[in-house]
Amino acid sequence: MLRLSSGNADFDRKFNALVNARRETDADVSAIVTATIRDVRDRGDVALLELTQRFDGFSLAEQGWQISAEDCAAAFAALAPELRDALELAAERIRAYHAAQLPEDRDYRDAAGVRLGARWSAVDAAGVYVPGGRAAYPSSLLMNVIPAKVAGVERIVMVTPTPNGQVNPTVMAAAHLAGVDEIWRLGGAQAIAALAHGSERIAPVDVITGPGNAFVAEAKRQLYGQVGIDMVAGPSEIVVVADAANDPEWIAADLLSQAEHDPTSQSVLFTDDAAFADAVAAAVTTQLTQLATTKVATESWQTNGAIIVCESLEASMPLVNRLAAEHVELAVDDDRAEALFGLIRHAGSVFLGRMTPEAIGDYVAGPNHVLPTGRRARFSSGLSVLDFMKRTSFIALDRGAMKAIGPAAVALAEAEGLPAHAASVKVRL
């Protein structure tokens, strides 16, 4: 774990190294993904059968390509009441938050008499990748599917790997609750290729969202343009800004909530109190021994964790902005949290006050937990209904409007050496 103090002479150099550290996988997956996409595009279902047998260890032909709606409904009915209630609460809150994001159409006439506007509409079909195995998260399914439903997408297709033919029942239950239309038992880059290009069995989609491993992320990156994507996501990360009035045990738990995701996850604490920093470090060490995810969390903390002591929390805000983290917690009194929030320019999502751990946002708060990582919060935002919609502008002129603005269009077309453009306006003047 990295320990820094802003007062040290070599702080800038070491902090720059932290900012620029590359935590994405070092494996060269690009060529493998390129070959996989080409294989699925060229051979369709045959390639999907072979790749699923090779990587997931079961036969689609023998055990079935799809998970039925009836099986998902049965999984939902079989849930323990407490878990079913929790999923329903999460779905309700996610749906309400995203419904408020729906954009409004515009239709107006300007001073020149030109009618202008824009109409929003949903894509026809969306594909959602839901990881299997260790990273089988029903909460992620809700976060991806519900915004698509709210946007008005008519066909939502889910792909999910089922290693050795095993299906996660809670993921199936979440699919029922969210209203997924099709579920295909496919994973990896081949699943993304099937969604983008289609196959004999699977009709292609227009947008693909959802988290996955390095191969899934690379497949989405390569297929962007063929389809829309949410983002190319990397390892999870959290920045916690905390003063000494916090319980060190709480802050340690917050840091480990992201460390347990993956060995490449990153947890960073900013504080203005060296003794508090020591207390949090000790609490992390203790809590690591108590986690079922201790192996992953320990590697993450030891390799990518950091504690940074600054002169003041306000002085740490430019450093927080440079990290542009996926999650930022401001664990201070509410009024100070508001003041610090005003200084944040780059973050995927911000959690205000001592009683707002990042984990609450992963499940039931309402805002989407699919967020930019790897400093991409500098230029991108979390998943929203807009990722499943597109805007179509429209223009309407009458004779008066053409007379008002047409001559300028002619002048510009002629200046650009495009006489046909100019003529199409001139004939109407």
Secondary structure, DSSP 8 states (H G I E B T S, - for coil): -EEEETTSTTHHHHHHHHHH---S--S--HHHHHHHHHHHHHHTHHHHHHHHHHHH-S-HHHH-SB--HHHHHHHHHTS-HHHHHHHHHHHHHHHHHHHTT----EEEE-TTS-EEEEEEEE-SEEEEE---GGG--HHHHHHHHHHHHHHT-SEEEEE---GGG---HHHHHHHHHHT-SEEE---HHHHHHHHHH--SS----SEEE----HHHHHHHHHHBTTBEES----S-EEEEEE-TTS-HHHHHHHHHHHHTT-TT-EEEEEES-HHHHHHHHHHHHHHHTT-TTHHHHHHHHHHH-EEEE-S-HHHHHHHHHHHT-SEEEEES-HHHHHHHHTT--S-SEEEESTT--HHHHHHTSSS------TTGGGT-----GGGGEEEEEEEE--HHHHHHHHHHHHHHHHHTT-HHHHHHHHTT-
